[in-house]
Amino acid sequence: MSEYTCPSPDPCPFTTDEITELTEHINSEHGGEFAREDWPDTPAGRAARSPAEPESDEPEDDPDA
């Protein structure tokens, strides 16, 4: 079984083994928070918010040139 922790960016110690319990917790304790820019505070959520790699100013090699 997986252990699910509350994805709130605010300190929240809630954990459960049931995804339905996590959903109920989020809806009852963190209603509306999911609209925040820092939601969810999970590795995937943080990765999605990280800026893209800056593009290089170097021209790309064009093999057809």
C-alpha positions, -999 to +999 in steps of 0.1 A: +000+000+000+011+036-006+011+062+020-004+095+008+006+128+024-013+160+022+000+180-008-007+214+009+022+239+007+013+248+043+024+226+071-001+197+073+008+164+090-021+145+074-012+111+060-034+081+050-033+048+031-065+056+013-067+080-016-104+086-009-095+098+026-069+121+012-094+136-012-119+141+016-092+158+037-082+181+009-118+191+002-127+197+038-095+212+052-079+228+021-109+239+000-098+264-026-061+260-019-056+239-050-060+271-070-028+285-055+003+287-077+023+267-052-002+238-051+006+209-049+038+209-029+050+176-043+081+168-064+060+167-096+042+199-087+075+217-080+090+204-113+061+216-133+065+251-118+103+253-123+113+276-151+123+259-184+159+256-192+171+289-208+176+286-245+211+289-258+221+320-279+243+297-299+230+288-334+221+252-339+241+231-363+221+227-395+231+194-412+213+205-444+231+238-447 
